Amino acid sequence: MGVKGLGVLKKSIGTNTAHGIQSSPVPVFVLKTAVHISCIRSILFAILQEIYQAKFVACVKNLQNFFHATLHILFVNTPLNFQVDSKTQTDVENFVQCFHITNYTFAISNNNSVQEGIIHYAAKIGTHLIVRGAQGR
């Protein structure tokens, strides 16, 4: 999960959890309720224009393989960070090809903030796990 603009996430996961995400030097799993490991079959991977870290993507692919899950790649367009759909589609196709990603879907969400876009799309598809890179990690 990201570390910027956690207002929406704080409402969703709580202030202490949001602080833990912000201050952690390692990836963080946040579970609102107990989830049996065999139930995780859908992973939402929210990507950002500037974050294509090979190590992080490798970790996401390892998670996907471990859970035998479908990876739902999401790009969130915001008013302050808008990109036309055709450019986004090309960028994601290059991303998928570069990192040899399989068993995936792709969607673009337009929202006021990245966090709101992720939360709304996750609710829409009923995903089991959300992964998102954080800058500087």
N, C-alpha and C positions, 0 to 999 in steps of 0.2 A: 504494500500500500504506500501511497505517496506521503510526503511530509509537508507539502505546501497546502495551505487553505483547508485545514482539517475541520472547518466549521460544520460541514455536512456530516463528516465522519464522526465527529464528537457526538452529534445527536444520535448517530447510528450505533456507535460502539462504546461511548463513554470517554470522559476526560482522561482517566488514568491510562486506559489503553492507548488513546491517541498520543499521550506523552511518551509512553513506552515505545511506540513506533518511531516517534521523532528522535528519540535519544539512542536508539539501538544501533550499534555498528554492524549488526548482522541481520539477515532477513527475519521477518516476524510473521508468525501464523496467528491469526485472530479468529477464534471460534465463538460465535454467539451462543451456540448450543452444542451439546455433544453430537458428534457425527461419527457413525461407524465408517471405518476406512473403506469398506466395500461399496459404500454408497456414493463415493466421489467418482463421477463419470464425466463431469463437465467442468472445464476450467476456463474462466474468463481471463484473457491476457490483454490488459489495457496497455497499448503502446503509445509512446510519445515520439514526436518528430526527432528530438535530440537524443533519445536514449535507445541505442542499439548495442548494448554491451554484450560481447560474445559470451563471457562467463555467465552472465545472468540468463541469457537466452538458453544456454546449455543446461542450466539448472531448471528452467521452465520445461524444457524438453524431457529432462529426467523425471520431473514430476508427472508429466503427461504419460510417459511410458510406464512409470510405476503404477499409476492408477488406471492405465488403459483407458484414458479419457480423451474426449474430443476437446480440442483447443479452440476457443472462440476468441479470435483476434478482434479487438475493438479499437477504433480510433475515434476520439471525441473531438469534434470541431467546436470551438468556442468563439465568441465574438472577438476576443483579443488574440486568438491564435487560429484564425480561419485558413483553411486550405481547400481548394476546389476538389470535388470528388474524384475527378479523373487523375489528378496528381497523386492523391492519397492512394487510389487503387494501384497505380503504377509503383509507388513506393512500397506498398505492402506486398505486391507480387515479387518485387526485387528482394525484399526482406525474407519472404518465405523461401524463395529460391536460394538465396545466400546461405540461410541456416538449415536448409533441407527439412523444412517443417512439413509434416504430413498429418492427416486426419484433423483438419481444421475448417472453420468457417470464418468469414470476415464480414464485419459490419462497420458502418460509420454512424455515429450518433452526434446530433447537433444539440448542444445544451449550453447553459450559461456558465457552467464550470465543468472541469474534467471530472471532479468527484461526483457531481450530480449525474453526469452522463453515465458514469460507471455504475452507480447505484441503481439508476432507472433501468439500464440495459440488463444488469444482473437480475433484477426482479422480473423483467420481461421474459428472459430465457430460462429462469429458474436454475442458474448455475450453482454449483456446489463449492467452488473455490475461486477466489479472485487473486490474481497476481499482477503486481505493477512495480516497475523499477523505480528507484529513487535517485535523484541526482546526487552525485558525489559519493556513491557507495560502491 
